[in-house]
Amino acid sequence: MFIFHAGFLNNRLLLWGESDDAKQSAPEKRRGRKPLKPPLERYPYCVGAGILLAELERLELKSLFKTAESSKAVFWAPLVEGKPLASSPFHHRRFAREN
């Protein structure tokens, strides 16, 4: 399942995608002392720009984003037991699989 999200920030449309099949990357191993602030973690359900553009093309929407730029953004996700929650349709699928 793939879900598109969109929002405006500083007069720019931000578009991102979420999938329950997104690959979870292992955190980078750092050498030396631990940082004072823990590094930000990648949202485990986030898909990359390439997959997002491929999905837009599949839906014949890519032409709407001819001048789009890929960039990174930070957002706050709700946590349960220290893990970020996915969008609600993903919860329903996971619950159905587990029960």
C-alpha angles and dihedrals in degrees: 000000000000125000126191120212126190137181141158125249123171091348092306127116111234115202124185137164134224128198134176086219094057114133114249110221122213114247116259114260112234127200125221130023123353114260118251090239118040113243119258113263125226113252102253095219096049118113122213127251093260093056091044092053091046090053091049089051091049088054090046091242100112093097088066089064102048094136096040120138126203115233140153125253135181124229135169117242125193113256133216116191089347095305125109118248122235124224113290099259088061090054091056092051093047092047091050091051093049096048 
